[in-house]
Amino acid sequence: MKNILLPTDFSENSWNAIQYAMELFKDEPCNFYVFNSYRLPAYTTDDFMVTSTNEDLEETLFKTTSENLDKILQRINERKKNPKHTFRKVSEYNFFLDAIKEVVKKNDIDLIVMGTKGATGAKEIFIGTNTGDVINKVKVPLIVIPENTVYKPPKEIAFPTDHKVFYKRKALKTLLKIADLHKSAIRIVHVKMEKIELTSEQLANKNFMFECLENINHSYHTLHNLMLEDALNCFTQSRDIDMIAMVPKNLNFFQKLFFKPKVEEISYHTNIPLLVLHKSN
């Protein structure tokens, strides 16, 4: 039984991510935890910041959050019922990231699926603060669902890598599970700069990855003389890629891949779900 955390801010964007998760794992027994965190609001005076400790306000916030979670469960129940799925609501009085960590630990969460708002202006970023915090600080696989994503089975999954990182089988577990569920093809994308050959360590990492994928349909693609973000953009535009899987080294790297400074330059793959893995898993 897979335990999946579904953070929500009660927006249509987060509802879209919930629906995506239900479709992606429709044939898999799952416990879904529909989650929201809340805190008492703070207000600022001229001299200092004061945080309200009004018990009535806290009770009101808890009640509102609980009612909104109930509305989501009702929307879920209005869909065709899936006997493989169970849903639980989780309401936490805490800061978002701290609450996520606590819920992950208490419920042995295997995967987080959450929505993120796409860039709509030159000063906006593709990866929101909450999503970025989860990527960097919660070592659980995460699927990021851009707001305009329309679900379709992930038949083609791109996996960019420079082979500099050794991925344990456990780190690739979620990717392999999704590929097995949907008979997906994994397209390994390696960007080769000029005539630099792989080191012995990189070759060993590459060969071990092939061993992990031996029972999965996969192919290897070498792209030359391109920056990784440009190469991945070209690759996703030239093929019918349904999901991108990666182990980002840091959030800046992740931002660089999926954010362009001008609206008209926003990459094609900003509507493609992103599976974020962690090498430490």
Summary of the structure (lengths in Angstrom):
residues: 281
radius of gyration: 20.2
end to end distance: 18.7
largest distance: 67.3
contacts: 846
relative contact order: 0.15
helix: 39%
strand: 24%
